[in-house]
């Protein structure tokens, strides 16, 4: 003798998570934002990558380990260079649109703000460590890296400004 099915007092609705929808295997094509590199923030990111690469390669090509301060400059330059390349790929492929759970304007503001502050400190350390008396063989490379470090700092300051504008307009809604 079978019991009749009882109605449940609550309804159960199953939905797929937005995470699963965003990373489903059915949509394997990434969007490509060709216009991003024509915007001022996009151009600043490209400048940050090129100039940041110059900063750390000019130091890495010398015997920088003899001056401990250059270790800090190398850390900041390489760390933010790698992250900036990562963010450029994120923006060009529009991957950030597939992960809406992340507050990208806040992430961009924190990233650019921290890059500005740490690059400013690294540029000051770089400039103060350059001395022709210390090692004349590496002087030109170190002086050039100091110059480019200040240029990268200006680029990150510009992107911090644009990130702040985006963040402020996003939080005002």
QUIVEN-V265579 format. One record per residue. N is the residue number from 1. PSI is psi in radians with two decimals (NA if undefined). Layout:
BEGIN
N|PSI + N|PSI
END
This chain:
BEGIN
1|2.10 + 2|2.43 + 3|2.48 + 4|2.57 + 5|2.24 + 6|2.53 + 7|2.39 + 8|2.54 + 9|-0.25 + 10|2.74 + 11|2.54 + 12|2.16 + 13|2.25 + 14|2.34 + 15|2.70 + 16|2.57 + 17|2.72 + 18|-0.50 + 19|-0.80 + 20|-0.65 + 21|-0.70 + 22|-0.48 + 23|0.45 + 24|2.69 + 25|-0.20 + 26|-0.46 + 27|1.60 + 28|-0.02 + 29|2.37 + 30|2.54 + 31|2.71 + 32|2.11 + 33|1.63 + 34|-0.47 + 35|-0.30 + 36|-0.70 + 37|-0.17 + 38|-0.10 + 39|2.81 + 40|-0.78 + 41|-0.64 + 42|-0.73 + 43|-0.64 + 44|-0.68 + 45|-0.75 + 46|-0.73 + 47|-0.70 + 48|-0.70 + 49|-0.83 + 50|-0.87 + 51|-0.66 + 52|-0.66 + 53|-0.71 + 54|-0.71 + 55|-0.94 + 56|-0.45 + 57|-0.59 + 58|-0.59 + 59|-0.74 + 60|-0.44 + 61|0.07 + 62|-3.10 + 63|1.11 + 64|-0.37 + 65|-0.23 + 66|-0.31 + 67|1.84 + 68|-0.52 + 69|-0.51 + 70|-0.33 + 71|-0.71 + 72|-0.75 + 73|-0.76 + 74|-0.75 + 75|-0.89 + 76|-0.81 + 77|-0.83 + 78|-0.74 + 79|-0.89 + 80|-0.42 + 81|-0.83 + 82|-0.81 + 83|-0.61 + 84|-0.69 + 85|-0.73 + 86|-0.82 + 87|-0.61 + 88|-0.77 + 89|-0.73 + 90|-0.76 + 91|-0.73 + 92|-0.72 + 93|-0.05 + 94|0.56 + 95|-0.52 + 96|-0.43 + 97|-0.35 + 98|-0.15 + 99|1.29 + 100|-0.20 + 101|-0.39 + 102|2.25 + 103|1.48 + 104|-0.56 + 105|-0.66 + 106|-0.73 + 107|-0.78 + 108|-0.70 + 109|-0.78 + 110|-0.74 + 111|-0.92 + 112|-0.66 + 113|-0.77 + 114|-0.65 + 115|-0.71 + 116|-0.86 + 117|-0.83 + 118|-0.63 + 119|-0.60 + 120|-0.77 + 121|-0.69 + 122|-0.67 + 123|-0.68 + 124|-0.76 + 125|-0.73 + 126|-0.86 + 127|-0.68 + 128|-0.30 + 129|-0.18 + 130|2.13 + 131|2.25 + 132|-0.43 + 133|-0.50 + 134|-0.87 + 135|1.66 + 136|-0.43 + 137|-0.66 + 138|0.02 + 139|-0.84 + 140|-0.74 + 141|-0.76 + 142|-0.70 + 143|-0.72 + 144|-0.71 + 145|-0.62 + 146|-0.78 + 147|-0.85 + 148|-0.53 + 149|-0.68 + 150|-0.62 + 151|-0.73 + 152|-0.67 + 153|-0.73 + 154|-0.69 + 155|-0.78 + 156|-0.57 + 157|-0.74 + 158|-0.79 + 159|-0.53 + 160|-0.72 + 161|-0.85 + 162|-0.63 + 163|-0.66 + 164|-0.74 + 165|-0.79 + 166|-0.74 + 167|-0.75 + 168|-0.71 + 169|-0.53 + 170|-0.69 + 171|-0.31 + 172|-0.25 + 173|NA
END
